Amino acid sequence: MAKGVSSKTHTQKQLDDYANQNNPNNKAYRARIANSNKVNKARNDKKAAIKSAKHQCFLEEKTGVLYPLDPMCYSNPYDME
């Protein structure tokens, strides 16, 4: 079965828009690809952050240290001056 749109169910404007979005020489195609890449990058960054947080929790459980070791968390940051 061929992928595409039918002129029996779509207007000429819809057919033109579809053709533009699937033509590598068209600005609409390049914009669609760029947007897709941005979304995928954001999704991958989020997955990496989740993986890092899970790994940090694993290490905290393994070592028995269940609190951050940063002194800024336990004191007033302005007292450090």
Residue pairs with C-beta under 8 A, 6 or more apart in sequence:
4 18
5 14
5 15
5 18
7 15
10 18
17 28
20 26
20 28
20 29
21 28
21 29
21 32
22 29
23 29
24 30
60 66
67 73
71 80
72 80
